Amino acid sequence: MKSAIAPTKEKESLFIVIEGLDGSGKTTAGRRLVEILDRENPGKIKFTYEPHDPSAAGLYIRQVLMKKIRDFTPRVLALAFATNRLDHCDREINPWFAGEKGRLVISDRYYLSSLVYQSAEDFPFERVMELNELARKPDLIFFLNVSNEVCLQRMQKRNAPEELFESNLSQTRQKFLNAIEFLRSRGHDNIHEIDANGTLEEVVGQLLQGIGEYAPEWIPADIYLPEEKSSSSSRLMGEGQLSFESFMALVEAEEVDEDNEDGISEVVEKLLDKCSREELKELFLEFLEQHGLEVLGNLDRENVDAVELEYSLPLGVNSRGIALFLSEGQKYDEILKTAPQLAQMSDFIYVISPGPAEPEIEYYERDRVEFATQPPASGLFPAIKVITREDLSILVQGYVVSDEEDW
């Protein structure tokens, strides 16, 4: 590893950015890193990304990247990214840090990507950084350096159309290296370069080591063994499976007065905080089944955790859909990329975000989409319903208060 990390005093909060070429594995590694750190610091870790769809100009940027908008100038796109980043900081990142001490944010891309993708001969690095001068400075930036071959292999697993900046990998890598040297020459950024050609656990191990060098208070000694620490799929139930009945038994074991709604809410929130992502997924799936949807099975998607669903309508009509389980936040491009990959047309999508509620993105454009059917077919983009952990909490609390048998 080649590192530019300088010793620093212990920090109360930490802002980390993970950068890399498309196909470098930064999103997958970032999510794995969040899972590990969240076990040690429950409720203190936030995973976000850029371009940030709920923030200003987010959907415009996403449509440019997916080549739905083709008539634009690089300078307008740079302004859009800078606006998106500043709004992202003002309404999500900064309030998260201000809410409580000892919090950590991990962002999938930040202004290093703008230097690479929005600069040009007549719009150099200096001009790009001028647009981003008010953006919060990261404490630590990781650059995942990966060979062209590995990038292409990982992108092929997505089975998705190529985005705007997913070509010319050698040229883009060199531009990343030039941008890193530019930031280092300014002396304001800690940048850690990682060889990310290895396995996911090897890459995450390097990320943990880099964080430990910069802010050792965040990394206990035994956290450097992600394989061992990830062997348990459950934080709340140990090796057991978490069902709705077992979760309710845990709630009832707290012996809270059913008339004390604040007490019930506190107990439910405390137990949900202890749930692993897999446990939350189990609860969400059971919620869908209780409402008449049949879970058909997992969909093999590299970039997102998806389950295929079916709902029976009158007169023998079946409606097909999917549930997408997102690590944090409602990332628009994952939804756009997954729907067309289905073997048949999808009528609806449940976007299940186990993280905090993000009401900014309750709306998605119902554009026309080409589905991966044989023969090919097109249709209206599926209807979207966002479900958050807050929704699950409200449903559980309502069940406790009503004392009904049916959820």
Secondary structure, 3 states (H helix, E strand, C coil): CEECCCCCCCCCCEEEEEEECCCCCHHHHHHHHHHHHHHHCCCCEEEEECCCCCCCCHHHHHHHHCCCCCCCCHHHHHHHHHHHHHHHHHHHHHHHHHHCCCCEEEEECCHHHHHHHHCECCECHHHHHHHCCCCCCCCEEEEEECCHHHHHHHHHHHCCCCCCCCCCHHHHHHHHHHHHHHHHHHCCCCEEEEECCCCHHHHHHHHHHHHHHHCHHHCCHHHHCHHHHCCCCCCCCCCCCCCHHHHHHHHHHCCCCCCCHHHHHHHHHHHHHHCCHHHHHHHHHHHHHHCCEEEEEEECCCCCEEEEEEEEEHHHEEEEEEEEECCCCCCHHHHHHHHHHCCCCCCEEEEEECCCCCCCCCCCCCCEEEECCCCCEEEECCEEEEEEHHHHHHHHHHHHHHCCCCC
